[in-house]
Amino acid sequence: MDFFIQLSFLNILLMVFNLFPVPPLDGSRVLDIFLPTRISLYLSQNERAIGIGFMMVIVVLGFMGISFIQWVATPIFSGMLTLLSIPFQLLLGGL
């Protein structure tokens, strides 16, 4: 059971990481829809440099013990566990 809980949390961490609006990640594609053409073109031309800078910031913050990704993923995971536990609580006799 613990293995599957940890695996679920890892998947949510990866989802949150992938949705950051940084050009090599999928979040940038979503952000690109809402940006003006000039800014969107600039981001696409400098995609590699922005991505490398972002990864360096994430690594440095991780070494400093600051985990923004975990800070965002933890409430999502808690909400998911709460929603998944409701049917079992109803089966066992009440909320």
Phi, psi and omega in degrees: 000316180298323179300315182290327176294314178296321178296321177295317179296320177298318178297321178291320175302316179294324178296314180297316179300317183292337181270002174298139183279056178247134191315319180284348183264165184294333179299332179290329179292323177291315179297326182301330180295324186266350182276152172296156185301320182297315180290320178299319178295318178300315180296319180291328179286330183250026185303314184295313182296318180295318180297316179295317178298318179297316180297322178295320178296317180298317180294315180296317178296324177297319178293332179278355180086012179259114183240091179296323182297315180293325178298324179278322186286330184299313177295326177296315180295318179298318177296320178296316179296321178296314179296322180287337181275344183301312179300323180289325176292323178293322178294326183272359170112031171135157181263000000 
